[in-house]
Amino acid sequence: MRLFIYKCIIVFVGIYLTYNFTIGKKIDEYENQMKYFITDQGREQFRDFIRKELKNSLDNENLLDIEDRVLIKKFIEKLNKELN
């Protein structure tokens, strides 16, 4: 009976450690990211970052590459054909 209890304890400790070193770490990372967006300070920093990036992109002369322009134009033309 004592041997069975020791084996069960070893198995449960092994499962616990495996969980914490694999899935547990990922869950902790996601929880930390969610805490960042839940706080007012984190949301304000994120808004400031987006504003700064938008200002930087507006300072550029061309927002899109030539290939991107062609793809978007073809996509819009195809949408217009399907809507008509």
C-alpha atoms as a printed R data frame, in Angstrom:
   type eleno elety resid chain resno       x      y       z
1  ATOM     1    CA   MET     A     1   0.000  0.000   0.000
2  ATOM     2    CA   ARG     A     2   2.850  2.343   0.838
3  ATOM     3    CA   LEU     A     3   4.436  1.713  -2.567
4  ATOM     4    CA   PHE     A     4   1.152  2.599  -4.318
5  ATOM     5    CA   ILE     A     5   0.953  5.919  -2.443
6  ATOM     6    CA   TYR     A     6   4.541  6.776  -3.355
7  ATOM     7    CA   LYS     A     7   3.892  5.997  -7.011
8  ATOM     8    CA   CYS     A     8   0.734  8.136  -7.010
9  ATOM     9    CA   ILE     A     9   2.586 11.055  -5.430
10 ATOM    10    CA   ILE     A    10   5.388 10.791  -7.998
11 ATOM    11    CA   VAL     A    11   2.882 10.655 -10.884
12 ATOM    12    CA   PHE     A    12   0.900 13.654  -9.598
13 ATOM    13    CA   VAL     A    13   4.073 15.700  -9.034
14 ATOM    14    CA   GLY     A    14   5.237 14.790 -12.548
15 ATOM    15    CA   ILE     A    15   1.915 15.841 -14.084
16 ATOM    16    CA   TYR     A    16   1.927 19.085 -12.083
17 ATOM    17    CA   LEU     A    17   5.478 19.974 -13.154
18 ATOM    18    CA   THR     A    18   4.780 19.093 -16.779
19 ATOM    19    CA   TYR     A    19   1.673 21.302 -16.764
20 ATOM    20    CA   ASN     A    20   3.506 24.258 -15.205
21 ATOM    21    CA   PHE     A    21   6.466 24.048 -17.582
22 ATOM    22    CA   THR     A    22   4.328 23.762 -20.731
23 ATOM    23    CA   ILE     A    23   0.773 25.089 -20.634
24 ATOM    24    CA   GLY     A    24   1.127 27.050 -17.396
25 ATOM    25    CA   LYS     A    25   3.787 29.374 -18.793
26 ATOM    26    CA   LYS     A    26   1.679 30.259 -21.832
27 ATOM    27    CA   ILE     A    27  -1.354 30.952 -19.666
28 ATOM    28    CA   ASP     A    28   0.751 33.223 -17.436
29 ATOM    29    CA   GLU     A    29   1.977 35.162 -20.481
30 ATOM    30    CA   TYR     A    30  -1.581 35.706 -21.704
31 ATOM    31    CA   GLU     A    31  -2.723 36.766 -18.235
32 ATOM    32    CA   ASN     A    32   0.073 39.344 -18.062
33 ATOM    33    CA   GLN     A    33  -0.912 40.744 -21.467
34 ATOM    34    CA   MET     A    34  -4.542 40.968 -20.393
35 ATOM    35    CA   LYS     A    35  -3.550 42.786 -17.195
36 ATOM    36    CA   TYR     A    36  -1.702 45.306 -19.366
37 ATOM    37    CA   PHE     A    37  -4.866 46.105 -21.348
38 ATOM    38    CA   ILE     A    38  -7.160 46.089 -18.314
39 ATOM    39    CA   THR     A    39  -5.323 48.882 -16.488
40 ATOM    40    CA   ASP     A    40  -5.957 52.499 -17.446
41 ATOM    41    CA   GLN     A    41  -2.256 53.195 -17.736
42 ATOM    42    CA   GLY     A    42  -1.739 50.264 -20.124
43 ATOM    43    CA   ARG     A    43  -4.607 51.348 -22.380
44 ATOM    44    CA   GLU     A    44  -3.323 54.930 -22.428
45 ATOM    45    CA   GLN     A    45   0.166 53.751 -23.402
46 ATOM    46    CA   PHE     A    46  -1.344 51.638 -26.184
47 ATOM    47    CA   ARG     A    47  -3.366 54.617 -27.476
48 ATOM    48    CA   ASP     A    48  -0.258 56.817 -27.412
49 ATOM    49    CA   PHE     A    49   1.669 54.174 -29.341
50 ATOM    50    CA   ILE     A    50  -1.037 53.966 -32.024
51 ATOM    51    CA   ARG     A    51  -1.201 57.777 -32.309
52 ATOM    52    CA   LYS     A    52   2.575 57.985 -32.693
53 ATOM    53    CA   GLU     A    53   2.591 55.291 -35.385
54 ATOM    54    CA   LEU     A    54  -0.231 57.020 -37.278
55 ATOM    55    CA   LYS     A    55   1.653 60.323 -37.205
56 ATOM    56    CA   ASN     A    56   4.800 58.599 -38.473
57 ATOM    57    CA   SER     A    57   2.910 56.947 -41.314
58 ATOM    58    CA   LEU     A    58   1.268 60.225 -42.336
59 ATOM    59    CA   ASP     A    59   4.675 61.893 -42.577
60 ATOM    60    CA   ASN     A    60   5.685 59.464 -45.317
61 ATOM    61    CA   GLU     A    61   4.996 60.536 -48.877
62 ATOM    62    CA   ASN     A    62   3.712 57.128 -49.998
63 ATOM    63    CA   LEU     A    63   1.782 54.967 -47.586
64 ATOM    64    CA   LEU     A    64   1.678 51.897 -49.826
65 ATOM    65    CA   ASP     A    65   4.157 50.138 -52.046
66 ATOM    66    CA   ILE     A    66   3.413 49.878 -55.759
67 ATOM    67    CA   GLU     A    67   2.560 46.163 -55.477
68 ATOM    68    CA   ASP     A    68   0.156 46.868 -52.609
69 ATOM    69    CA   ARG     A    69  -1.547 49.617 -54.585
70 ATOM    70    CA   VAL     A    70  -2.121 47.294 -57.524
71 ATOM    71    CA   LEU     A    71  -3.507 44.526 -55.314
72 ATOM    72    CA   ILE     A    72  -5.880 46.863 -53.492
73 ATOM    73    CA   LYS     A    73  -7.066 48.406 -56.760
74 ATOM    74    CA   LYS     A    74  -7.794 44.984 -58.260
75 ATOM    75    CA   PHE     A    75  -9.604 43.927 -55.096
76 ATOM    76    CA   ILE     A    76 -11.799 47.036 -55.107
77 ATOM    77    CA   GLU     A    77 -12.596 46.582 -58.807
78 ATOM    78    CA   LYS     A    78 -13.596 42.979 -58.169
79 ATOM    79    CA   LEU     A    79 -15.837 44.055 -55.279
80 ATOM    80    CA   ASN     A    80 -17.486 46.669 -57.511
81 ATOM    81    CA   LYS     A    81 -18.179 44.040 -60.187
82 ATOM    82    CA   GLU     A    82 -19.769 41.701 -57.651
83 ATOM    83    CA   LEU     A    83 -21.898 44.467 -56.132
84 ATOM    84    CA   ASN     A    84 -23.259 45.582 -59.530
